[in-house]
Amino acid sequence: MINPAGGRGRVRRHLDQLLGLAQAAGIASTSSSSPDDLTGRAGQAAAAGVERLIVAGGDGSQHLAVQGLVGSACALAPLPLGSGNDLAGTLGVPANPIEAFGALLEAPIRSMDLLSVDGRLVVGVAGLGFDSAAAEMANRVRLRLGPALYAWAAFRTLLTFRAPALRVQVDGSEFFAGRAMLVALANTPRYGGGMRIAPAARIDDGLLNVVVVKQVSVSTFLRVFPKVYRGTHVEHPAVLTGQAHRVVVQADRPLPCYGDGERLHQAFTDTLCCEVLPRALRVVIPGVTQPH
C-alpha cells in the first residue's frame, strides 16, 4: 500500500523504487487517493486474507491503515517514509527503504495494544496541550525538515502557548488537577520524530502510560525539552508519570487533540477519553527496540 501524499512528498520521490521492489518480490501494489481510501483499501486487504500489509508512508499513513486493519488477522508492516516514523522506529524497522522492505517481508508477526480515543484508534501517542498545538503548527507548514520539523514547531509554539487548566482521571481516580503544558497518553515510547515522551511504555502490556508535564517557565521548558529525546525528562519534578487502562482528561478550554501526528477531532475539544485495547493489532516486528 503506497500513500503518495505521505512524508510531505518523500513517498512520491520513492514511488518508482517502491513499485520495483514490489514487482521483484512478486507482490501486488496499490496506491491510495485519499485518507478514507487508504483506510478502505486496508480493510479490503484484511477481508481478502492478506497476511501482511506493507504501508509506505509516515505515522499518519499507519494511523489510517490501522482503522481498517484492527481486529483482523492482517498484520501492519510500516515502511518508514514519513517525517517522524515513530511506529517503525519502535518496531525496529530499518530506516533505509530497501532494507526495510526486505525485513518486512520476512520478520515475525506479533500482536500489540492500541488506544481508543473517543472511538478513534491510535497506535502510538495521543494527547492535549503543548504537543498537540505544536503538531497543529507542524501540519500547517510546508517545510521539509524530517524529524527536525517537530522540534522547530515546538519552539515556535512555545512563543505563544498558554498552559490550560487540566483535570486528569486515571481508572476513576484523580491523578492531576492544575495547569499543565501537556498530557500525553502513550502506547509506544516515542512520538514527534524520536521524542521519548514515555520511555517506560510497552506495546503489549495491556496498559497505557500517562505523562503530565506541569506548567513551567519558558526558561525551564527550554532547559528540560532536549532531554525528551533521551527520555530523561521524566526525572524532572514537573513531570508526572503513571499507567492506566482508562484515562479521562478535561481542559478549561477547547484544544486540538492529536494522535499519531493526526488531528483526532474535526473541531477543538475540551474533553478526551482514552482506553487501551489489549493486543488489538497484528504488526510485523523486525527487531523491536524496547524490552517486553
ABEGO torsion letter per residue (X at the ends): XBBAABGGGAAAAAAAAAAAAAAAAGBBBBBBABAAAAAAAAAAAAAAGBABBBBBEBAAAAAAAAAAABGBABBBBBBBABAAGAAAAAAGBBABAAAAAAAAAABBBBBBBBBBBGGBBBABBBEBEAAAAAAAAAAABABBAEAAAAAAAAAAAAAABBBBBBBBBBGGBBABBEBBABBBBBABABBGGGBBABAABBAAAGBBBBBBBBBBBAAAAAAAAAAAAAGAAAABAABBBBBBABBBBBBABBBBBBBGGBBABABBBABBBBBBBBGABBBBBABBABBX
